[in-house]
Amino acid sequence: MTDASFEDGREAPLNLGALEEEDLKVLSSLLQDAVFPVTEMSWRASEHRFALLVNRFRWEDRDAAERRGRAYERVQSLLTVDNVLGVSSQGVDRKDKDLILSLLSVTFEPGSDGAGHVLLTLAGDGALRLAVEALEVSLRDVTRPYKAPSGQAPDHGA
């Protein structure tokens, strides 16, 4: 009899939350290189909620894909930020309905009494800045993984 390995576990969709800055770093690493059309951004001011439907590269599966010689994968995921008081953007033309954005990182800039700003840094000098009452971010996979169209893992030339 042998011990179970990590690979023996059944894959399940991600469903993670971040209430602290350290938690957000984990979400940010999973969201790096996610792509989304500008039309998939939604801010519901009356609900204090901002959401993005992104096509996320499955970083958590990269090593297994390489070991097993199978395709890299992406999955559609919903990134939700609650307690949002306001949204501002830089370098994002929301009128260009064909614009595809690439997410580089998600960080938190603390303010006073738990408030602050969630900063979504985009490739090409774009950014979204969400003023929040408190940090509350969730990431949930909403589709089955699919083969990454490029067939490649993102590479930043590290």
C-alpha positions in Angstrom: 0.0 0.0 0.0 1.3 3.5 -0.9 0.5 6.9 0.4 -1.8 9.1 -1.7 -0.1 11.8 -3.7 -1.3 15.2 -4.5 -2.0 14.1 -8.1 -4.4 11.5 -6.8 -6.8 14.1 -5.6 -9.9 15.0 -7.6 -9.6 18.4 -9.3 -12.2 20.8 -8.2 -13.0 24.4 -9.3 -11.4 27.1 -7.3 -13.6 29.0 -4.8 -11.4 31.3 -2.7 -11.8 34.4 -0.7 -9.5 37.2 0.6 -10.3 39.3 3.6 -6.7 40.2 4.3 -3.8 41.5 2.2 -1.9 38.2 2.5 -4.9 36.3 1.2 -5.1 38.7 -1.8 -1.5 37.8 -2.8 -2.6 34.2 -3.3 -5.6 35.3 -5.5 -3.3 37.7 -7.4 -0.8 34.9 -8.2 -3.7 32.7 -9.6 -5.1 35.7 -11.6 -1.8 36.7 -13.2 -2.2 36.8 -17.0 -6.0 36.4 -16.9 -7.5 38.0 -20.0 -11.0 39.5 -20.4 -12.9 41.7 -22.8 -13.7 45.2 -21.5 -17.4 44.2 -21.8 -17.0 41.7 -18.9 -16.5 44.4 -16.3 -19.5 45.2 -14.1 -19.9 47.6 -11.3 -23.2 47.6 -9.4 -23.0 50.7 -7.4 -26.2 50.0 -5.4 -24.8 46.6 -4.4 -21.3 48.0 -3.7 -20.0 45.2 -5.9 -17.5 45.1 -8.8 -17.1 41.9 -10.9 -14.9 40.6 -13.7 -15.4 37.5 -15.8 -11.9 36.5 -16.8 -10.2 33.7 -18.7 -7.7 32.6 -16.1 -4.5 30.6 -16.9 -4.5 27.6 -14.5 -1.2 28.3 -12.8 -2.0 25.7 -10.2 -2.0 23.0 -13.0 1.0 24.1 -15.0 3.5 21.7 -13.4 1.2 18.7 -13.7 0.5 19.6 -17.4 4.2 19.7 -18.1 4.9 16.4 -16.2 2.1 14.6 -18.0 2.8 16.2 -21.4 -0.7 17.6 -21.8 -2.0 21.0 -22.9 -2.0 24.0 -20.6 -5.4 25.1 -19.5 -7.5 28.2 -18.9 -10.8 28.4 -17.1 -13.4 31.2 -16.9 -13.5 32.6 -13.4 -15.5 35.3 -11.6 -13.5 37.8 -9.6 -15.8 39.7 -7.3 -14.9 42.7 -5.1 -17.4 43.7 -2.4 -17.8 46.8 -0.3 -16.9 49.0 -3.3 -17.6 52.7 -2.9 -16.2 53.9 -6.3 -14.3 52.7 -9.4 -11.7 54.6 -11.4 -9.6 53.5 -14.4 -6.5 54.6 -16.2 -5.6 53.5 -19.8 -8.8 51.6 -20.3 -11.1 52.7 -23.2 -14.5 51.3 -22.0 -16.1 52.5 -25.3 -13.9 50.1 -27.3 -16.1 47.0 -27.1 -13.4 44.9 -28.8 -10.7 45.7 -26.3 -9.1 42.7 -24.6 -7.3 43.4 -21.3 -4.7 41.3 -19.5 -4.5 41.3 -15.7 -1.0 41.4 -14.2 -1.8 41.7 -10.4 -4.3 42.5 -7.7 -3.1 44.4 -4.7 -4.5 46.3 -1.7 -3.5 49.8 -0.7 -4.7 50.1 3.0 -6.3 53.2 4.2 -7.8 54.0 7.6 -10.1 51.7 9.6 -9.9 48.7 7.2 -10.8 50.8 4.1 -8.5 51.3 1.2 -8.1 50.6 -2.5 -8.0 47.4 -4.5 -5.7 48.0 -7.5 -6.0 45.8 -10.6 -2.9 46.4 -12.7 -3.3 45.7 -16.4 -0.7 45.1 -19.1 0.0 48.2 -21.2 -0.1 50.7 -18.3 -3.8 50.3 -17.6 -5.3 50.0 -14.1 -8.5 49.8 -12.3 -8.7 51.3 -8.8 -11.6 50.3 -6.5 -12.2 52.3 -3.3 -13.4 49.9 -0.7 -14.9 50.1 2.8 -13.2 46.8 3.7 -11.2 44.2 1.8 -13.5 41.4 0.6 -12.5 39.7 -2.7 -13.5 36.3 -4.1 -12.4 34.2 -7.0 -14.6 31.3 -8.3 -14.1 29.1 -11.3 -17.4 29.0 -13.3 -16.6 26.7 -16.2 -14.7 23.6 -16.8 -11.0 24.1 -17.8 -10.3 24.3 -21.5 -7.1 24.0 -23.6 -5.3 27.3 -23.7 -5.8 28.7 -27.2 -2.1 29.7 -27.5 -0.9 26.3 -26.3 1.7 28.1 -24.3 2.2 29.1 -20.7 2.5 32.9 -20.2 6.2 33.9 -20.1 7.5 37.1 -18.6 11.1 36.5 -19.4 12.1 36.1 -15.8 
